[in-house]
Amino acid sequence: MSTRAERMDTDILFFKEEVDEVINEELVKKWLHQVCNHENKEIENLNYIFCTDSYLLDINKEYLKHFNYTDVITFQYHEPGESISGDIFISTDRVKENAISYNVTFEDELRRVIVHGLLHLIGYKDSDEDQKKEMRNKEDFYLKRF
């Protein structure tokens, strides 16, 4: 049986497709675990894949039948109430453009998108205006708190 510390080393993994180093993995892992602890959730297996616009557009077309650029796509592999398991694809190209548009740093916008994907896996939605407001409030809370 593995210990909690051993699981924390392997329960969140980071991959890069056609992009360079983008984050401090250990700090982000710690932060994501704090978010989950606050939400009374546990991570079983979470993969972050940082990629280009074109890479994520191909995924968007193939799996979601959407033909537009996006900053994040989340694939959930767990049932509600189970430990979190999923893949979160993030376009660093889109994050860079959004950071400029929103007049924030790349790092701040990247952290927002990172937690946004996790919040989806926790169960938060952003399909309508009320859900978007709740999602934004959660993002802001975790960006300031941890």
N, C-alpha and C positions, 0 to 999 in steps of 0.2 A: 504494500500500500504506500502511495506517495504522500509526502508531506505537503502542506499548503505552500510552503516556499518553493518546493520542487515544481508544483503545478504552475505557480506564478511565472516560472521561467519558460514554460512551454505552452501555456494556455492562450497567450496572445503572441502572434507571430507577425512579422512585417516583411513584405516583399516589394521589390522594385521592378517594374517593367518599363524599360526605356527611359528611366529617370535616375537622377543621382540621389545621394543621401538627403533626406528631408527632415528628419526628426531625431531627437534624443530618445531612443527606444525605451530605455529604462525609466526615464521620467514619465513618459507617456503611459507605460504599463502601470506604474504606480497610480497615476491620476485616474486611469480608467477603472482600476480596481476600487478606488475611493468612490467614484461615481456609482459603481455597481453596489458597493456596500451601502451607500446612502439610499439606493433604490431597493434594497433587500433582494438583490439578484447576485448570482454567482456565474462566473464565466467558465465554460467547459472548453470551448475552442473558438477562438476569434482570430481571423486573418485579415490584416489590412494590406491591400495591394495598391501601391502608389504607381500611377501610370500617366500616359499622355492623353490628350483629348482624343486622338484618333483611336487609341487602344480602347478607351472607354466607350467611344461611339460605336465601335464594332460590337461590344458586349450589349450595349443598349439596343442595337438593331436586332441582334441574334436572339437574345433572351426575352426582351421586353417589347419588341416590335415598335420601338420609338426611334425616330430618325433625327434626334436633336442632341446637341452637346449637353452634358450635365456635369456637375462637380462630384456627385457621389451616387453610387448604386449599392444597395444592400441586399444580400441574399440571406434569408433566415433559414436555418436547418433544424431549429428546435420547435417544440410545441409550446403553447402558452403554459407558464408555470414551471417549465423545465429550465435547467441551466442554459445560459446563452451559448449558442453555436451559430456561427455565420461567417460570411465573407463580406468585406466592405471595400469596394473599389473607389479610389479617389483620384480624380484628374488634377495633377498639380498645375497643369496649364490653366484650367478653369479656376482653380483657387487663386492663382496669380492675378488673373483678370478680375475676379471678384474683389480681391483685396484692393486693387486700384479703384474699382467702381465704388466700393464702400468706404474708401479712404482709411483703411486699416493696414497693419503690417501683414505680410505673407504668413508669418508664424501665427498671428492671432486668427486669421481666417482659416488656416489649416487646422488649428485646434477646434474651431467651431465645427468644421466639417467632420473631423474625427469624432467628436462627441455626438454630433447629429446622427451619424450612422449607428453609433451604439444606442442612442435613445430609440431609434427605430426598432432595434433588436429587443430592447426592453419592453416595447409595446406602444410607444408614442407614435402617433400618426400626424400627417400634415396635409391631408386631403382637402380640408375646408379652412376658412378663415379662423374659426375658433381653435382648431387643432394647430394651425400654423402659429397662432399667438402663444398657445401653451408650449409648443416646441421651442419657440424663440425664447420664452421665459426660462425654460429648463436649460437651454444652451447658455444663456447669460448667467444663470445661477451657478452652473458648474465651471464656467470660465472664470468667474470671480472668486468662487469658493475654494477651488483646489488649484 
